[in-house]
Structure formats: structure tokens, C-alpha cells
Amino acid sequence: MPLAVDREVPGLIVKFGDYPLHHGGVGAIRSLGRLGVPMYAITEDRCTPAAVSRYLCRAFPWRTTGAEPPERLVDGLLTIARRIGRPTVMIPTDEEAAVLIAEHQGPLADAGFLFPSVEPELPRRLASKQGLHELCAEHGIPSPAAAFPESHADIEEFAARARFPVVVKNREAFTRRAHPAVAGTTRIATPDALRDLARDWGERPGVILQEYLPREDAEDWIVHAYIGQDSVPRAMFTGVKVRSWPPHAGMTAHAYVVDNPELADLAARFVKQIGFTGIVDLDLRFDRRDGRYKLLDFNPRAGAQFRLFENEAGVDVVRAMHLHLTGRDVPEGEQRTGHRYVVENIDLPALLAYRRSGYTTPHAPSRAGGTELAWWAADDPRPFFTMLARIIRPGIRHLYRLWRTSRRGGATGALVRGSGHGRAVPRSKRRSGSRDCRPGEGTS
């Protein structure tokens, strides 16, 4: 029986930052679009995979970094609200969007946007590695041991006493768009390696130094849920991560739905204790040495791999939120145990890396009960081909530039800039890329 969604209330994918190959947004557009819900999305330009989906009514090209003043981002969202012209469910797909919505609920609600009401400061605290660690300690939720250095002296003290290897992460999620200390989760093998890396961190290092959980003694799990206004899950799912990219530290490349009541109880207890409402994407690592699940990340938004999870009634977390915010019941049902999720463009390199590492996932089913692909869909193929084009095009362009340089540079093989003739190109003559337009200009 089809879900009784309100097709008069559209959905808007809200994301800030320049990362056009985002399969989570495509998944949300398809999830609600297939039910007849009109879908809108903020995109980097007209040619992102999300922008070309058959289920998207309109894209709002708006190139952002995620580091803009909040007032500017709110103004842009209010412009989008006026262009849509009716109440709209907001679907944040990154931390910047989730935090902005939480901290500016008044003007966004007045503009007709629908979203779960949450304590304004909570999503920012959850997105912060330090904030999350403190909440875990406060509520008795296991998490890896961590230190938060405030100076190079603190780093030196940590290097002298810590047990290596250790893990280094950016303390605040938002620094990944501005001036990150590290590109992502980084494993540091020795004290000297930590000292070398820390030279570029400035006077106040914005990092967390975290206990390393050995791969051979650990297993990665994920929880996705939609939490109602009473902080009770309306839909909750558990799964095991088989591969990620970058290996052991990045986004999910391959995962399975696996029933885990203990993990679901842990997640439900934590969201109740902190009073969270909305969509959550949790990353946990099971430490076989002490038999505990340790919370690594609490993402207060829709996770990129959320389409792994759906119950027997056809409910995923995005559909659950739309149903709930539009006054509909959220049907219950068992999750699709054994279902598999594969992100095509990153799973192959992840597979090769994991074969070398020897990492195993005992809880992963030996055979999938069905597969959900992140990019390919027979009823919506254009995002897949657009993804391929955006991956391949830079490589072809680079090869062409090398070929052109070799012809013009002759035997010297000199590398030149600009026009290829060794002289600067006036700004007015340069080819312009996608412009930083106001939301809604040049929409597709």
C-alpha cells in the first residue's frame, strides 16, 4: 500500500559547500519524488547529479563554501522560500545546513519552512567533536578517549605520554570548508609524526586527538533514525559498514542492514537524554576488546547512505520526517535485513584497499537480500551519467593540457600558465567558471 504523503507540501534539499557529487541529496530527491512529492534542491550549478534528476522540479544554483555569514545564508533561504511559494519541508544534508536551520528557526518558520523543532544550540554541539565527547561523558555513552589541545605545549605533553597510533580529526565540523588542520580522519603512527603535522596548526590547534581503535579488534556500525518531538524514534535502523572511502575513516562505500537491538537501544536512550529531534546519522565502532559500542560521530542530518534503510511499509528517515511534519502517521515495520548499499564511484577503490588491510566484518551477511545503488536507477539514469562525466572530465582536460603544453613547449617541456603562451591572461579574457549567483538565478 503506497504511503499517504501530502503531495501539496514539497521538499527542499539544503546543503552548503562545494561538493557536487553528493549521492545523499540524489537519494532524498528520488525517495520523496517517487511518491509524487515536488522536490527542490540547492545545487552548485545546473549540471550536478541532483540538478538533472527527473524527480527534481527545480534546482536553485547557489555556490557556497559553508563559511559565509549566517545572515547571508538565511537571506538566501528566504529568497528560495518566496520562489517556492508554499510550505516546504527542509531536508539538511550537511552539518552547516542543520546548524543554520536550528539556530534560525524563527525567520525560517515564518517563511513557511517546515522542520523539527530542536534546542537551537544542540546540533552545533553534536556536530563538534569536543561537544559530542562531552555529551557522551555526561550521559554515560561510551566513546573513544580523547584530548583537545589548546596550544603546542599541550600537543608536546600529549606526544610524550600517549599511546600511539592515535587519530587526529578537526575539532569542529565546519573547518572542513575553511581551514582544516587535517583533510579528514588521520591516523598518526608516532610522536614525531604528530609533531611534524602540528607545525602547520597555528597557535591554537583546532583538533581532537583520539584513541585509536585497532582495525583487527573493531567493527563499524551505523544507526539512522527520525526522532519525533517527544525525542522518541518514529523510525530507526541499524546496519554494519563493510567498506568506507577513504579506507576506515571516510564515507560509507558498502554497507548492509543488520538487526542490532542493543545498538538501537543505545541510540534511542542517547537521543532521549539529550532531547534531540529530527534526522540522525550515527557512526559507532564496536570494540571487541571490551565489548562496547563507542560513538564516533553524531550527524544531526540525513546521512549520505540513508537509502540503505527502509522498513516493510516503505518508510526511510526522509519519508518519515515528511510524513510527520505534514501531520501524517509514520507506518511502522521491520527493516529490510540483509539489504545492501553500494556507492559505485568509491566502492571499487575501497575494495582494493580493504583487501590489502585484512579488515573483516563478521556480522555482514554472506549474501545480499537486495541492493540499493547510490547513483544508478533505471527510472532516473541521468544523475549516474552526470556523476561519471564530472569524474572523467577533469582527467580528460588535464591530459589535453599536457598534450597542448608538450606541443607548444617543444623540447624544453616548460609548464606555462594562462593562455599557454607564457604570458598572463587579462582577467576579462579568462574563461569564467560557475558564478556565485543568488539562489534561484538561472535555475534548471
C-alpha positions, 0 to 999 in steps of 0.5 A: 500500500503506497504511503499517504504523503501530502503531495501539496507540501514539497521538499527542499534539499539544503546543503552548503559547500562545494561538493557536487557529487553528493549521492545523499541529496540524489537519494532524498530527491528520488525517495520523496519524488517517487511518491509524487512529492515536488522536490527542490534542491540547492545545487552548485550549478545546473549540471550536478547529479541532483540538478538533472534528476527527473524527480527534481522540479527545480534546482536553485544554483547557489555556490557556497563554501559553508563559511559565509555569514549566517545572515547571508545564508538565511537571506538566501533561504528566504529568497528560495522560500518566496520562489517556492511559494508554499510550505516546504519541508527542509531536508539538511544534508550537511552539518552547516545546513542543520546548524543554520536551520536550528539556530534560525528557526524563527525567520525560517518558520515564518517563511513557511519552512517546515522542520523539527523543532530542536534546542537551537544550540544542540546540533552545533554541539553534536556536530563538534567533536569536543561537544559530542565527547562531552555529551557522551561523558555526561550521559554515560555513552561510551566513546573513544578517549580523547584530548583537545589541545589548546596550544603546542605545549599541550600537543608536546605533553600529549606526544610524550605520554600517549599511546600511539597510533592515535587519530587526529580529526578537526575539532569542529565540523565546519573547518572542513570548508575553511581551514582544516588542520587535517583533510579528514580522519588521520591516523598518526603512527608516532610522536614525531609524526604528530609533531611534524603535522602540528607545525602547520596548526597555528597557535591554537590547534583546532583538533581532537586527538583520539584513541585509536581503535585497532582495525583487527579488534573493531567493527563499524556500525551505523544507526539512522533514525527520525526522532519525533518531538517527544525525542522518541524514534518514529523510525530507526535502523541499524546496519554494519559498514563493510567498506568506507572511502577513504579506507576506515575513516571516510564515507560509507562505500558498502554497507548492509542492514543488520538487526542490532537491538542493543545498538538501537537501544543505545541510540534511542536512550542517547537521543532521549537524554539529550532531547534531540529531534529530527534526522540522525546519522550515527557512526559507532565502532564496536570494540571487541576488546571490551565489548562496547559500542563507542560513538564516533560521530553524531550527524544531526542530518540525513546521512549520505547512505540513508537509502540503505534503510527502509522498513516493510511499509516503505518508510526511510528517515526522509519519508518519515520526517515528511510524513510527520511534519505534514501531520501524517502517521509514520507506518511502522515495520521491520527493516529490510535485513540483509539489504545492501548499499553500494556507492559505485564511484568509491566502492571499487577503490575501497575494495582494493584497499580493504583487501590489502588491510585484512579488515573483516566484518563478521556480522555482514551477511554472506549474501545480499537480500537486495541492493540499493545503488547510490547513483544508478536507477533505471527510472532516473539514469541521468544523475549516474551519467552526470556523476561519471562525466564530472569524474572523467572530465577533469582527467580528460582536460588535464591530459589535453593540457599536457598534450597542448603544453608538450606541443607548444613547449617543444623540447624544453617541456616548460609548464606555462600558465594562462593562455599557454603562451607564457604570458598572463591572461587579462582577467576579462579574457579568462574563461569564467567558471560557475558564478556565485549567483543568488539562489534561484538565478538561472535555475534548471 
